[in-house]
């Protein structure tokens, strides 16, 4: 079995007083999720997450929510081998629109919480979005505005 470590961000923004989340459609399998990618040797998870967000959706201005860090673990098969994947996801506000850069991302969408929840492909990521929304609603973690 192969183990892979990855990191990414659940990104949100405020538009006319409404919170929106960024979700991306991966070119490889067509699944909707959050921008993320593999850690390079010696790279810290949040540094990797920032790099991946910049490489995948051209967003570099991030305001991370310090109290939010979630671990997503799952297994899948790639070329006949089992891969044990561990993904650390952070939560951050941005004021950038972003774009789907050539490579792994096919499409991006900014959606309301309810729309994003319905669009995400995997239940595990839906649960992380629920946790992100709850964290942002908590008085001690509210961001600006």
GIBELSUL-V174211 format. One line per field, one symbol per residue. phi: phi as a letter, one per 20 degrees, with the letter a starting at -180 (. if undefined). psi: psi as a letter, one per 30 degrees, with the letter a starting at -180 (. if undefined). burial: I if it has 24 or more other ideal C-beta (glycine too) atoms within 12 Angstrom, else O. A space follows every 50 residues. Layout:
phi=???
psi=???
burial=???
This chain:
phi=.ddcdbbacedcbdclmdecdeccdfffdmfeadfaaffegmefgfffff fffffecldcecdfegedbcddcbcbdclmdededcceddcbebdefmbf fgpeeebcbecfgfffgfegfdgffffffgffffffefgecfdkk
psi=kkkkkllakjkllkjhgkkkkklkjkeefgkkalkllkklkgkkeeeeee eeeeeeghkfjkjkjefjjkkkklklkjhgkkkjkjkkklkkklgkellj kkcfkellkklleeeeeffkekeeeeeeeeeeeeeffkefgkka.
burial=OOOIIIIIIIIIIOOOOOIIIIIIIIOOOOIIIIIIIIIOOOOOIIOIII IIIIIIIIIOOIIIIOOIIIOIOOOOOOOOOOOOIOIIIIIIIIOOOIOI OOOIIOIIIIIIIOOIIOIIOOOIIIOIIOIIIOIIOOOOOOIOO
